[in-house]
Amino acid sequence: MKRFADLTEQEVLALSISNEEEDSRIYRSFAEGLRKDYAASARMFDEMADEEVRHRTMLFDLYREKFGEFLPLIRRQDVKGFVRHKPIWLVQPLGLDEVRKYAANMEYETARFYRKAAESARDASVRELLIRLAEAEDKHESLAEALDEKILTPGTRDAEDETARRMFVLQYVQPGLVGLMDGSVSTLAPLFAAAFATHMPWETFLVGLAASVGAGISMGFAEALSDDGSLTGRGTPWLRGGVCGLMTTVGGLGHTLPYLIPDFWTATIVAFIVVIIELAVISWIRWRYMDTPFFSAAFQIMVGGALVFAAGILIGSS
């Protein structure tokens, strides 16, 4: 691996050509990944990719004029200290805000790197070339802003932001809420039945732990196998299943952990308070993301939770 400062003028220009080509492909990948749900943003990235291709052509024409037809293969990973970007374009589905920020950072970081390298360059021609490259990257950043204003009008941006919110709800909030509700409510009966049947905190904790982990595994598989996400846009099965299973386990562990307290009645009172908090959180999530009136959501959740809670106590006390 070679240091950027040790590259010749020919190698710097070859690296710049490779960099422009790679950036154009990244933008094209963004466009393809966003085209289905965010058509306007996809068109913006198509135009940015076209602009990168034009800059690569200009750089290659300059290279042939100075050094001929042979173009050495020099890539970012071949140069020590060169800007590297996490390949989020390989992740599906793409996040709209993350992609926009990523594109802006690409141009800014590359321009900054060229400028820093120019400060330490000894050869005047290399220094001049690096400054020109930095200015070209600055123009790219200005182009991104201009295209953003031209294509993403306020109405279009609002529509795409609303689509992003719906996808977030479908892929994360909905399976997480299902898991949290199941973990918080379904484990109440076995936990408090064991508590009032034994009056032994440690044994009660083990029952709650088993119920929470078992419910998490069951709900995770059930959610993952229910829908492959190809038609509904709900995301990949493993992601939904993981979110649902994790939140189910968390929901059950919330009122299980207090039974690590040695005193039975203290542990039970703390567990009861935790249950109230869990049900309130579930009600808030339904109000915040599922457009359910808060008091209506709270009433439904509290009544259901109270019935399961009472069933557990009655069974355990019998």
Buried (B, 14 or more C-beta within 10 A) or exposed (E): EBEBBEBEBBBBBBBBBBBBBBBBBBBBBBBBBBBEBBBBBBBBBBBBBEBBBEBBEEBBEBBEEEBEEEBBEBEBEBBEEBBEBEEBBEEEBBBBEEBBEBBBEBBBBBBBBBBBBBEEBEEEEBBEBBBBBBEBBBBBBEBBEEBBEEBBEEEBBEBBEEBBEEBBBBBBBBBBBBBBBBBBBBBBBBBBBBBBBBEEBEBBBBBBBBBBBBBBBBBBBBBBEBBEBEEEBBBBBEBBBBBBBBBBBBBBBBBBBBBEBEEBEEBBEBBEEBBEEBBBBBBEBBBEBEEBEEEEBBEBBBEBBEEBBEBBBEBBEE
